[in-house]
Amino acid sequence: MDTLNQTRVTEFVFLGLTDNRVLEILFFVAFSVTYFLTLLGNILIIVTIVFTTRLHVPMYFFLRNLSFIDICHSSVTVPKMLQGLLLERKTISFDNCIAQLFFLHLFACAEIFLLTIMAYDRYVAICIPLHYPSVMNMRVCVQLIFALWLGATVHSLVQTFLTIRLPYCGPNIIDSYFCDVPPVIKLACTDTYLTGMLIVSNSGTISLTCFLALVTSYMVILVSLRKQSTEGCQKALSTCSAHFMVVALFFGPCIFIYTRPDTSFSIDKVVSVFYTVVTPLVNPLIYTLRNEEVKSAMKQLRQRQVFL
């Protein structure tokens, strides 16, 4: 019989972050504020870049896309988590669980690829600046974004297929606050060792390979900075350090979760909160507080609105 026809579970039940009611209320307030600031900060970055002509360059084109992805990434899990914190029984239908899983991996993989592209952009700008206008023109940037979404979609479809092909005929309690491949496939009524290995070869390899590529590119950039002037070196270091902080904050949890099949730790929920709730907020903070051009553009945009 086809394994898809064996699926009997119609809904999953989340255990959530805690069963302490007081903590749930505290988490609800804290994560509501975090989510609001995430939306506000990333929307502000998008609006600032769109309406500031001098920011219409590849680096800020990619930053605008990063803000859009962060909004989508956090919106996949946080609203459902906030709803669950107010409810005693936290449930999600099977179809909605699969949809959440698909979009979670779509936007997470898109962010991984985009951060890699942004590192390549900085490498070209700093290491071969004379070729930058031809190598990173707007046509190339758009093509890279198209390839990014294509790759992320393929990855997410693979993860979704690996999940729905399994039979779910009994257990339906997920020890988490959102649907992801590792906790969901543990509920399958069959051996999932091979599926777990396929997940590692997909999600784990993508995360680890892109991270190593990013680290390598930044090491090359740091070496090349020794040949530049003090002012140029400081500006490049400021930009690259901001990029690398985002990379470390995002890739760390991804590598921790997706490079170990069939293994779970008590800290998994904390790590998941970090990369689904905290990181999308940290990105706009890092790029605005450490980027003088963006701060200046925001100030000018605010002054322009005052005089209108």
Buried (B, 14 or more C-beta within 10 A) or exposed (E): EEBEEBBEBEEBEBBBBBEEEEEBEEBBEEBBEBBEBBBEBBBBBBBBBEEBEEBEBBBBBBBBBBBBBBBBBBBBBBEBBBEBBEEEEBBBEBEBBBBBBBBBBBBBBBBBBBBBBBBBBBBBBBBEEEEBEEBBEEEEBEEBBEEBBEBBBEBBEBBBEBBBBBBBBEEBEBBBBBBBBBBBBBBBBBEBEEBBEBBBEBBBEBBBEBBEEBBEBBEBBBEBBEEBEEEEBEBBBEBBEBBBBBBEBBBBBBBBBBBBBBEBEEEBBEBBBBBBBBBBBBBBEBBBEBBEBBBBBBEBBEEEEEEE
